[in-house]
Amino acid sequence: MKIIGITGGIGSGKSTVAKLIEEQGFPVYNSDVRAKEITNNSPIIKNQLIEWYGEDMYKNNKLNKEKLAKIIFNNKAELEKVNHLIHPEVFKDFEEWKNQQTTDFIFKEAAILFESGSYKNCDAVLTISAPINIRIQRAMERDNSSKEDIQKRIEKQWNDKKRESKANFIIKNNSSFKDLEKKVDYFLKNLKNTPIN
């Protein structure tokens, strides 16, 4: 079984590609969605965040995302501290999920696959790239966020060039949805014939 990471910057279309791959019958683990669920439900994470940041870190058994965002947004040390708490729990969850799969290829989608170092546990990485102006526009429409907010988030991630230099496969999502579907089909058809170490 080979693990293929899927990554890409904000607004690149990474989640759309993951969905298309899933529709073709391949198992896809969404790290970002699972991380949110685990952060809400894991007693280990919950107790530690409350110890660090106070009882109001959770409201009605749900993470107070606004409070956490304020703490980590402009503080690299706090961000790393929180990541060191959450990432091992997500890794354990992924391993459990992986052990239940039976296909030749499984996919792991993560926005910060390279930044977090979790690409090291993948056999290969597919990165989705798109022009920066298109990415900003898509993210603004999707998240109802301002251009400034999206640009700040983009600055915290690797740029497309850096991701592409470390990826095994690249899909350029710079045209229509139909075009993206064709590129994903082509990628999946050729995956079995591509040597992956």
C-alpha positions in Angstrom: 0.0 0.0 0.0 1.3 3.4 -1.0 0.5 6.7 0.8 0.1 9.7 -1.5 0.0 13.1 0.2 -2.2 15.8 -1.4 -1.4 19.4 -0.6 -1.7 22.9 -2.0 -2.0 26.4 -0.7 -5.2 28.2 0.3 -7.6 28.4 -2.7 -5.5 26.0 -4.9 -8.4 23.5 -5.2 -6.7 20.8 -3.1 -10.0 19.7 -1.5 -11.7 19.6 -4.8 -9.0 17.3 -6.2 -9.2 15.1 -3.1 -13.0 14.8 -3.6 -12.5 13.9 -7.3 -10.0 11.2 -6.2 -12.4 9.9 -3.6 -15.1 9.7 -6.2 -12.9 7.4 -8.3 -13.0 4.9 -5.4 -9.7 5.8 -3.6 -9.7 6.2 0.2 -8.8 9.8 1.2 -8.0 10.9 4.8 -8.7 14.6 5.3 -6.1 15.7 8.0 -7.6 19.2 8.5 -11.2 17.9 9.0 -10.0 15.1 11.3 -7.7 17.5 13.3 -10.8 19.7 14.0 -12.8 16.7 15.1 -10.0 15.3 17.3 -9.4 18.7 18.9 -13.1 18.8 19.8 -13.2 15.3 21.1 -9.8 14.2 22.5 -9.6 14.4 26.3 -5.8 14.7 26.0 -5.9 17.8 23.8 -8.9 19.3 25.6 -7.4 19.0 29.1 -4.0 20.4 27.9 -5.6 23.4 26.1 -7.7 24.2 29.1 -4.7 24.0 31.4 -2.7 26.3 29.1 -5.4 28.8 28.1 -8.3 28.6 30.6 -11.7 26.9 31.0 -13.3 29.1 28.3 -11.1 27.3 25.7 -14.2 25.1 25.2 -17.8 26.2 25.0 -20.5 23.5 25.1 -17.8 20.9 24.5 -16.7 22.6 21.4 -13.3 24.3 20.9 -13.4 28.1 21.1 -11.8 28.6 17.7 -11.8 32.4 17.9 -9.9 32.4 21.2 -7.3 29.9 19.9 -6.9 31.7 16.6 -6.1 35.0 18.5 -3.5 33.2 20.7 -1.6 31.4 17.8 -2.2 33.8 14.9 0.7 36.1 15.5 2.7 34.0 18.0 4.9 31.4 16.4 5.9 29.8 19.7 2.3 29.3 20.8 1.4 27.9 17.3 4.2 25.4 17.5 3.2 24.4 21.0 -0.4 23.7 19.9 0.8 21.9 16.8 3.1 19.6 18.9 0.0 18.7 21.0 -2.4 18.1 18.1 -0.2 16.5 15.4 0.7 13.3 17.3 -3.0 12.7 17.9 -3.9 13.2 14.3 -1.0 10.9 13.3 -2.3 8.1 15.6 -5.8 8.6 14.1 -4.4 8.4 10.5 -2.5 5.2 11.4 -5.7 3.6 12.7 -7.5 4.7 9.5 -4.7 3.4 7.3 -4.8 0.0 8.9 -8.4 -0.4 7.9 -7.8 0.3 4.2 -7.2 -2.4 1.6 -6.4 -0.5 -1.7 -3.0 -0.2 -3.4 -3.1 3.6 -3.0 -4.5 5.7 -0.2 -4.4 9.5 0.0 -3.7 11.9 2.8 -4.9 15.4 2.3 -3.3 18.2 4.4 -2.9 21.9 3.8 0.5 22.0 5.7 1.8 18.6 4.6 5.3 20.0 4.0 5.3 22.6 6.8 4.3 20.0 9.4 6.8 17.5 8.2 4.1 14.8 7.7 5.1 14.4 4.0 8.0 12.3 5.4 5.4 9.6 6.1 4.1 9.6 2.5 5.5 7.5 -0.4 4.9 10.4 -2.8 3.2 13.9 -2.8 0.8 15.5 -5.2 0.7 19.3 -5.0 -2.1 21.4 -6.5 -0.9 24.8 -7.8 -2.8 27.9 -9.1 -2.0 31.5 -9.8 -2.0 33.6 -6.7 -4.8 36.0 -7.8 -7.1 33.1 -8.6 -6.3 31.5 -5.2 -7.1 34.7 -3.3 -10.4 35.2 -5.3 -11.5 31.6 -4.6 -10.6 31.8 -0.9 -12.4 35.1 -0.5 -15.6 33.7 -2.0 -15.4 30.4 0.0 -14.5 31.8 3.4 -16.2 35.3 3.2 -12.8 36.7 4.2 -11.1 39.9 3.2 -8.2 40.0 0.7 -5.8 41.0 3.6 -6.8 38.1 5.8 -6.3 35.6 2.9 -2.9 37.1 2.1 -1.8 36.8 5.7 -2.8 33.1 5.7 -0.9 32.6 2.4 2.2 34.2 3.9 2.3 31.5 6.6 2.3 28.7 4.1 5.0 27.6 1.6 4.6 29.1 -1.9 3.7 27.0 -4.9 7.3 27.0 -6.2 8.7 25.6 -3.0 5.9 23.0 -2.8 6.5 22.0 -6.4 10.2 21.5 -5.8 9.5 18.8 -3.2 6.5 17.2 -4.8 6.5 14.1 -7.0 3.3 15.1 -8.9 1.9 18.5 -9.8 -1.6 19.5 -11.0 -2.0 23.0 -12.2 -5.5 24.1 -11.4 -5.6 27.3 -13.6 -8.6 26.7 -15.9 -12.1 25.2 -15.7 -13.5 22.5 -13.4 -13.7 20.2 -16.5 -10.0 20.7 -17.2 -9.3 19.8 -13.6 -11.3 16.6 -13.9 -9.3 15.6 -16.9 -6.0 16.3 -15.1 -7.1 14.2 -12.1 -8.2 11.4 -14.4 -4.9 11.5 -16.2 -2.9 11.5 -12.9 -4.9 8.5 -11.5 -4.5 6.5 -14.8 -0.8 7.0 -14.8 -0.3 6.5 -11.0 -0.1 2.7 -11.3 2.6 2.9 -13.9 4.7 5.5 -12.1 7.6 4.1 -10.0 7.2 5.3 -6.4 10.0 4.4 -4.0 
